[in-house]
Amino acid sequence: MAQEINILTAVVKKARQNDGNAQGWLYGQYSKAMFNICIRMTGNRADAEDVLQESFLIAFKSLHQLKVEQHFGGWLRKIVINECIRYSKKVFYWDEWEADKHDSPQDEETEWWQHVKLEHIHRQVKNLPEGCRQVFNLFVLEDYSHKQIAENLGITEGTSKSQYHRARQLLKEKIVKQLQTDGQV
């Protein structure tokens, strides 16, 4: 573990000096995980690849701002998520929902998904409408609060909560329907 940290520290220092090999090594180490975030957030491969590339360009240009080399992965993850959010602001149209005009999301039973394979859930998350997918990913996978989501996406907290509730409903409907079609329910 200490050796891995020393390697990462040395590579980040070289990458900071525009060393192409060091930047290539960092890309190789982190691109798959960061691509997975991008694909979840954008919903399609082409946009995910674009956001990923832009994120790495920003990271390499901003390496001088990274204070602790060992934190490169978390620092890069924040850049990727911010680029995904920037992308969504540019591409998605958000319907504003007022919390007092709509039923508030109610807690649902959760047992229906406990025996569902992760592949089924992942496939259906990618097929959610853009707004639902963005909010769902930020809330569930990136651990953002609805307040943070609202601030980052330029929407109201009520819209964030409504989009999350809608995403849960759509996921449940689609997954249960697919499982019934496959004869698994």
C-alpha positions as CSV (number, residue, x, y, z in Angstrom):
1,M,0.0,0.0,0.0
2,A,2.8,2.5,0.9
3,Q,4.5,1.6,-2.3
4,E,1.4,2.3,-4.4
5,I,1.0,5.7,-2.6
6,N,4.7,6.5,-3.4
7,I,4.2,5.5,-7.1
8,L,1.0,7.6,-7.3
9,T,2.8,10.6,-5.7
10,A,5.7,10.3,-8.1
11,V,3.5,10.0,-11.2
12,V,1.3,12.9,-10.2
13,K,4.4,15.1,-9.7
14,K,5.6,14.1,-13.2
15,A,2.2,14.7,-14.7
16,R,2.1,18.1,-13.1
17,Q,5.2,18.9,-15.3
18,N,3.3,17.9,-18.4
19,D,5.0,14.5,-18.7
20,G,2.9,12.6,-21.3
21,N,3.8,9.2,-20.0
22,A,2.8,10.1,-16.5
23,Q,-0.5,11.5,-17.7
24,G,-1.1,8.4,-19.8
25,W,-0.4,6.2,-16.8
26,L,-3.0,8.2,-14.7
27,Y,-5.5,8.0,-17.5
28,G,-5.0,4.2,-17.7
29,Q,-5.4,3.9,-14.0
30,Y,-8.5,6.0,-13.6
31,S,-10.3,6.2,-16.9
32,K,-12.5,3.1,-16.6
33,A,-13.9,4.1,-13.2
34,M,-14.4,7.7,-14.3
35,F,-16.1,6.5,-17.6
36,N,-18.6,4.5,-15.5
37,I,-19.6,7.7,-13.8
38,C,-19.9,9.5,-17.1
39,I,-22.0,6.8,-18.7
40,R,-24.3,6.7,-15.7
41,M,-24.7,10.5,-15.8
42,T,-25.0,11.1,-19.5
43,G,-26.8,7.9,-20.5
44,N,-24.9,7.3,-23.7
45,R,-21.4,6.3,-24.8
46,A,-20.6,9.2,-27.1
47,D,-21.4,11.9,-24.6
48,A,-19.7,9.9,-21.8
49,E,-16.5,9.7,-23.8
50,D,-16.7,13.5,-24.5
51,V,-17.2,14.3,-20.8
52,L,-14.5,11.9,-19.8
53,Q,-11.9,13.5,-22.2
54,E,-12.9,17.0,-21.1
55,S,-12.5,16.0,-17.4
56,F,-9.0,14.6,-17.9
57,L,-8.0,17.7,-19.9
58,I,-9.3,19.9,-17.0
59,A,-7.5,17.7,-14.4
60,F,-4.2,17.8,-16.2
61,K,-4.4,21.6,-16.7
62,S,-5.3,22.0,-13.0
63,L,-2.9,19.6,-11.4
64,H,-1.1,22.5,-9.8
65,Q,-4.2,23.0,-7.6
66,L,-4.0,19.5,-6.2
67,K,-2.4,19.8,-2.8
68,V,-2.0,16.1,-1.8
69,E,-0.9,13.8,-4.7
70,Q,-2.4,10.8,-3.0
71,H,-5.9,12.4,-3.3
72,F,-5.7,12.4,-7.1
73,G,-8.5,9.8,-7.5
74,G,-11.1,11.7,-5.3
75,W,-10.1,15.0,-6.8
76,L,-10.5,13.6,-10.3
77,R,-13.9,12.2,-9.4
78,K,-15.1,15.6,-8.3
79,I,-14.0,17.1,-11.6
80,V,-15.8,14.3,-13.5
81,I,-19.0,14.8,-11.6
82,N,-18.8,18.6,-12.0
83,E,-18.3,18.1,-15.8
84,C,-21.3,15.7,-15.9
85,I,-23.3,18.4,-14.1
86,R,-22.1,21.1,-16.5
87,Y,-23.0,18.8,-19.4
88,S,-26.5,18.3,-18.0
89,K,-27.1,22.0,-17.6
90,K,-26.2,22.5,-21.2
91,V,-28.2,19.6,-22.6
92,F,-31.2,18.9,-20.4
93,Y,-34.4,20.8,-20.0
94,W,-35.6,20.7,-16.4
95,D,-39.3,20.9,-15.5
96,E,-39.5,22.9,-12.3
97,W,-41.8,21.3,-9.8
98,E,-43.1,23.1,-6.8
99,A,-43.1,20.9,-3.7
100,D,-46.4,22.3,-2.4
101,K,-48.2,21.6,-5.7
102,H,-47.3,17.9,-5.9
103,D,-47.7,15.0,-3.6
104,S,-44.5,14.5,-1.6
105,P,-42.6,11.3,-2.2
106,Q,-43.7,8.6,0.1
107,D,-41.5,5.8,1.4
108,E,-42.1,2.7,-0.6
109,E,-41.6,-0.8,0.3
110,T,-38.1,-1.8,-0.8
111,E,-38.4,-5.6,-0.9
112,W,-39.2,-5.8,-4.6
113,W,-35.6,-5.0,-5.6
114,Q,-33.6,-7.0,-3.1
115,H,-33.4,-10.1,-5.3
116,V,-32.9,-8.2,-8.6
117,K,-29.5,-8.6,-10.3
118,L,-27.4,-5.5,-10.5
119,E,-27.2,-5.7,-14.3
120,H,-31.0,-5.3,-14.5
121,I,-30.9,-2.2,-12.3
122,H,-27.9,-0.7,-14.1
123,R,-29.6,-1.3,-17.5
124,Q,-32.8,0.4,-16.4
125,V,-31.0,3.3,-14.8
126,K,-29.3,4.1,-18.1
127,N,-32.7,4.2,-19.8
128,L,-34.3,6.7,-17.4
129,P,-35.2,10.1,-18.7
130,E,-32.3,12.5,-18.4
131,G,-33.5,14.5,-15.4
132,C,-34.4,11.4,-13.4
133,R,-31.2,9.7,-14.3
134,Q,-29.1,12.7,-13.2
135,V,-30.8,13.1,-9.9
136,F,-30.9,9.4,-9.2
137,N,-27.2,9.0,-9.9
138,L,-26.2,12.1,-7.8
139,F,-28.4,11.1,-4.9
140,V,-27.9,7.3,-4.8
141,L,-24.5,6.8,-6.2
142,E,-22.6,10.0,-5.5
143,D,-24.3,10.7,-2.1
144,Y,-25.3,14.2,-2.9
145,S,-28.2,15.7,-0.8
146,H,-31.2,17.1,-2.6
147,K,-30.1,20.6,-1.6
148,Q,-26.6,20.0,-3.2
149,I,-28.2,18.5,-6.3
150,A,-30.5,21.6,-6.6
151,E,-27.6,24.0,-6.2
152,N,-25.4,22.2,-8.7
153,L,-28.1,21.7,-11.3
154,G,-29.8,25.0,-10.9
155,I,-33.2,23.5,-10.0
156,T,-35.3,23.6,-6.8
157,E,-35.0,21.0,-4.1
158,G,-38.6,20.1,-4.8
159,T,-37.7,19.3,-8.4
160,S,-34.8,17.2,-7.2
161,K,-37.0,15.2,-4.8
162,S,-39.7,14.8,-7.5
163,Q,-37.2,13.6,-10.1
164,Y,-35.8,11.1,-7.6
165,H,-39.2,9.8,-6.7
166,R,-40.1,9.5,-10.4
167,A,-36.9,7.7,-11.1
168,R,-37.6,5.2,-8.3
169,Q,-41.2,4.6,-9.6
170,L,-40.0,4.2,-13.2
171,L,-37.2,1.8,-12.2
172,K,-39.6,-0.3,-10.2
173,E,-42.2,-0.5,-13.0
174,K,-39.6,-1.3,-15.7
175,I,-37.7,-3.9,-13.6
176,V,-40.8,-5.6,-12.4
177,K,-42.2,-5.7,-15.9
178,Q,-38.9,-7.1,-17.3
179,L,-38.7,-9.7,-14.5
180,Q,-42.3,-10.8,-15.3
181,T,-41.5,-11.0,-19.0
182,D,-38.4,-13.2,-18.2
183,G,-40.6,-15.3,-15.9
184,Q,-38.5,-14.5,-12.8
185,V,-41.4,-13.0,-10.8
